Amino acid sequence: MNIMVVEDSSRARHALSACISLHAGIQITAEAANGLEAISKIKNRPPDIVIMDMQMPVMDGLETTKIIKKRWPKVKVIVLTMYQNFRSEALSAGADAFLVKGCSMTELISTVYTVSQGKTTDNPQP
């Protein structure tokens, strides 16, 4: 499956991409530093899944998720943010899963595989 990582911190984006790409069947096909850059890259090559930060400059994750789900409904979006209070907004915007930064890599990868099978996760976060 092809994944795009959207995260404004280049350090976090590269680290996340490196860790995720170590897992079987997963390929990082694009990275973006904000929502506008993500939309631009999706136009050329839509990924299967987008891992989306919420708080970013230029275009935030909520707006980006809404646009992705409207234009490319088959693209799955996993929100990965440090702001637990965005959960209901993210899911209302169309996110297929919501995770809080600091979750284990096992939980993130499990969520990627679950979402890739067309299932949604509604795991309550603390």
C-alpha atoms as a printed R data frame, in Angstrom:
    type eleno elety resid chain resno       x      y      z
1   ATOM     1    CA   MET     A     1   0.000  0.000  0.000
2   ATOM     2    CA   ASN     A     2   1.147  3.520 -0.787
3   ATOM     3    CA   ILE     A     3   1.243  6.063  2.013
4   ATOM     4    CA   MET     A     4   1.695  9.829  2.145
5   ATOM     5    CA   VAL     A     5   2.899 11.431  5.387
6   ATOM     6    CA   VAL     A     6   1.702 15.005  5.977
7   ATOM     7    CA   GLU     A     7   3.514 16.665  8.886
8   ATOM     8    CA   ASP     A     8   4.946 20.179  9.156
9   ATOM     9    CA   SER     A     9   7.959 19.150 11.262
10  ATOM    10    CA   SER     A    10  10.502 17.808  8.771
11  ATOM    11    CA   ARG     A    11  12.260 15.871 11.515
12  ATOM    12    CA   ALA     A    12   9.050 14.146 12.654
13  ATOM    13    CA   ARG     A    13   7.942 13.573  9.041
14  ATOM    14    CA   HIS     A    14  11.199 11.879  8.044
15  ATOM    15    CA   ALA     A    15  11.349  9.787 11.231
16  ATOM    16    CA   LEU     A    16   7.745  8.648 10.820
17  ATOM    17    CA   SER     A    17   8.283  7.794  7.158
18  ATOM    18    CA   ALA     A    18  11.424  5.805  7.968
19  ATOM    19    CA   CYS     A    19   9.726  3.776 10.707
20  ATOM    20    CA   ILE     A    20   6.569  3.075  8.706
21  ATOM    21    CA   SER     A    21   8.452  2.003  5.581
22  ATOM    22    CA   LEU     A    22  10.144 -0.827  7.506
23  ATOM    23    CA   HIS     A    23   6.866 -2.771  7.574
24  ATOM    24    CA   ALA     A    24   5.841 -5.324  4.979
25  ATOM    25    CA   GLY     A    25   3.621 -4.149  2.169
26  ATOM    26    CA   ILE     A    26   3.993 -0.461  3.015
27  ATOM    27    CA   GLN     A    27   5.707  2.110  0.851
28  ATOM    28    CA   ILE     A    28   6.005  5.840  1.541
29  ATOM    29    CA   THR     A    29   5.281  7.380 -1.843
30  ATOM    30    CA   ALA     A    30   5.078 11.050 -0.807
31  ATOM    31    CA   GLU     A    31   5.617 13.480  2.030
32  ATOM    32    CA   ALA     A    32   4.181 16.956  2.502
33  ATOM    33    CA   ALA     A    33   4.803 19.766  4.994
34  ATOM    34    CA   ASN     A    34   1.248 21.144  4.890
35  ATOM    35    CA   GLY     A    35  -2.186 20.465  3.500
36  ATOM    36    CA   LEU     A    36  -1.797 22.543  0.348
37  ATOM    37    CA   GLU     A    37   1.368 20.660 -0.592
38  ATOM    38    CA   ALA     A    38  -0.418 17.371  0.152
39  ATOM    39    CA   ILE     A    39  -3.353 18.234 -2.150
40  ATOM    40    CA   SER     A    40  -0.932 19.211 -4.910
41  ATOM    41    CA   LYS     A    41   0.897 15.876 -4.641
42  ATOM    42    CA   ILE     A    42  -2.299 13.805 -4.376
43  ATOM    43    CA   LYS     A    43  -3.484 15.248 -7.713
44  ATOM    44    CA   ASN     A    44  -0.509 13.608 -9.432
45  ATOM    45    CA   ARG     A    45  -0.491 10.301 -7.569
46  ATOM    46    CA   PRO     A    46  -3.195  9.548 -4.995
47  ATOM    47    CA   PRO     A    47  -1.907  7.307 -2.195
48  ATOM    48    CA   ASP     A    48  -3.953  4.573 -0.555
49  ATOM    49    CA   ILE     A    49  -3.581  6.200  2.874
50  ATOM    50    CA   VAL     A    50  -2.620  9.641  4.171
51  ATOM    51    CA   ILE     A    51  -1.220 10.002  7.675
52  ATOM    52    CA   MET     A    52  -2.254 13.541  8.576
53  ATOM    53    CA   ASP     A    53  -1.110 15.997 11.220
54  ATOM    54    CA   MET     A    54  -3.733 18.517 12.376
55  ATOM    55    CA   GLN     A    55  -1.882 21.726 13.216
56  ATOM    56    CA   MET     A    56   0.091 22.897 10.180
57  ATOM    57    CA   PRO     A    57   0.762 26.209  8.447
58  ATOM    58    CA   VAL     A    58  -0.832 27.155  5.103
59  ATOM    59    CA   MET     A    59  -3.637 24.542  5.325
60  ATOM    60    CA   ASP     A    60  -4.424 22.528  8.444
61  ATOM    61    CA   GLY     A    61  -5.278 18.851  8.657
62  ATOM    62    CA   LEU     A    62  -9.030 19.321  9.096
63  ATOM    63    CA   GLU     A    63  -9.435 21.324  5.910
64  ATOM    64    CA   THR     A    64  -7.088 18.999  4.038
65  ATOM    65    CA   THR     A    65  -8.993 15.907  5.198
66  ATOM    66    CA   LYS     A    66 -12.298 17.406  4.014
67  ATOM    67    CA   ILE     A    67 -10.845 18.170  0.574
68  ATOM    68    CA   ILE     A    68  -9.239 14.733  0.222
69  ATOM    69    CA   LYS     A    69 -12.448 12.924  1.175
70  ATOM    70    CA   LYS     A    70 -14.501 15.048 -1.233
71  ATOM    71    CA   ARG     A    71 -12.158 14.758 -4.243
72  ATOM    72    CA   TRP     A    72 -10.641 11.319 -3.629
73  ATOM    73    CA   PRO     A    73 -13.139  9.367 -1.478
74  ATOM    74    CA   LYS     A    74 -11.163  6.121 -1.800
75  ATOM    75    CA   VAL     A    75  -8.102  7.651 -0.117
76  ATOM    76    CA   LYS     A    76  -8.056  6.754  3.580
77  ATOM    77    CA   VAL     A    77  -6.978  9.350  6.148
78  ATOM    78    CA   ILE     A    78  -5.420  8.549  9.507
79  ATOM    79    CA   VAL     A    79  -5.109 11.604 11.723
80  ATOM    80    CA   LEU     A    80  -2.008 11.573 13.927
81  ATOM    81    CA   THR     A    81  -1.932 14.583 16.223
82  ATOM    82    CA   MET     A    82  -0.886 15.623 19.698
83  ATOM    83    CA   TYR     A    83  -4.258 17.310 20.232
84  ATOM    84    CA   GLN     A    84  -6.734 14.785 21.650
85  ATOM    85    CA   ASN     A    85  -9.525 17.371 21.513
86  ATOM    86    CA   PHE     A    86  -9.558 17.236 17.677
87  ATOM    87    CA   ARG     A    87 -10.965 13.693 17.676
88  ATOM    88    CA   SER     A    88 -14.639 14.445 16.937
89  ATOM    89    CA   GLU     A    89 -13.770 17.187 14.430
90  ATOM    90    CA   ALA     A    90 -11.335 14.910 12.594
91  ATOM    91    CA   LEU     A    91 -13.829 12.053 12.381
92  ATOM    92    CA   SER     A    92 -16.563 14.480 11.272
93  ATOM    93    CA   ALA     A    93 -14.231 15.764  8.548
94  ATOM    94    CA   GLY     A    94 -14.018 12.221  7.205
95  ATOM    95    CA   ALA     A    95 -10.924 10.769  8.883
96  ATOM    96    CA   ASP     A    96 -10.949  6.973  8.912
97  ATOM    97    CA   ALA     A    97  -8.943  6.778 12.141
98  ATOM    98    CA   PHE     A    98  -7.643  9.065 14.871
99  ATOM    99    CA   LEU     A    99  -4.437  8.532 16.831
100 ATOM   100    CA   VAL     A   100  -2.619 10.674 19.355
101 ATOM   101    CA   LYS     A   101   1.102 11.256 18.837
102 ATOM   102    CA   GLY     A   102   3.048  9.141 21.239
103 ATOM   103    CA   CYS     A   103   1.028  6.026 20.444
104 ATOM   104    CA   SER     A   104   3.167  2.978 19.812
105 ATOM   105    CA   MET     A   105   4.432  2.179 16.339
106 ATOM   106    CA   THR     A   106   2.589 -1.138 16.724
107 ATOM   107    CA   GLU     A   107  -0.696  0.723 17.200
108 ATOM   108    CA   LEU     A   108  -0.009  2.985 14.215
109 ATOM   109    CA   ILE     A   109   0.896  0.103 11.900
110 ATOM   110    CA   SER     A   110  -2.090 -1.916 13.112
111 ATOM   111    CA   THR     A   111  -4.315  1.066 12.314
112 ATOM   112    CA   VAL     A   112  -2.750  1.384  8.842
113 ATOM   113    CA   TYR     A   113  -3.521 -2.271  8.068
114 ATOM   114    CA   THR     A   114  -7.059 -2.012  9.512
115 ATOM   115    CA   VAL     A   115  -7.889  1.122  7.521
116 ATOM   116    CA   SER     A   116  -6.373 -0.361  4.356
117 ATOM   117    CA   GLN     A   117  -8.933 -3.177  4.599
118 ATOM   118    CA   GLY     A   118 -11.768 -0.664  4.482
119 ATOM   119    CA   LYS     A   119 -12.472 -0.808  8.192
120 ATOM   120    CA   THR     A   120 -12.635  2.216 10.451
121 ATOM   121    CA   THR     A   121 -11.206  2.384 13.914
122 ATOM   122    CA   ASP     A   122 -12.964  4.061 16.746
123 ATOM   123    CA   ASN     A   123 -10.485  3.267 19.456
124 ATOM   124    CA   PRO     A   124 -11.003  5.590 22.424
125 ATOM   125    CA   GLN     A   125  -7.914  7.553 23.317
126 ATOM   126    CA   PRO     A   126  -7.126  8.375 26.952
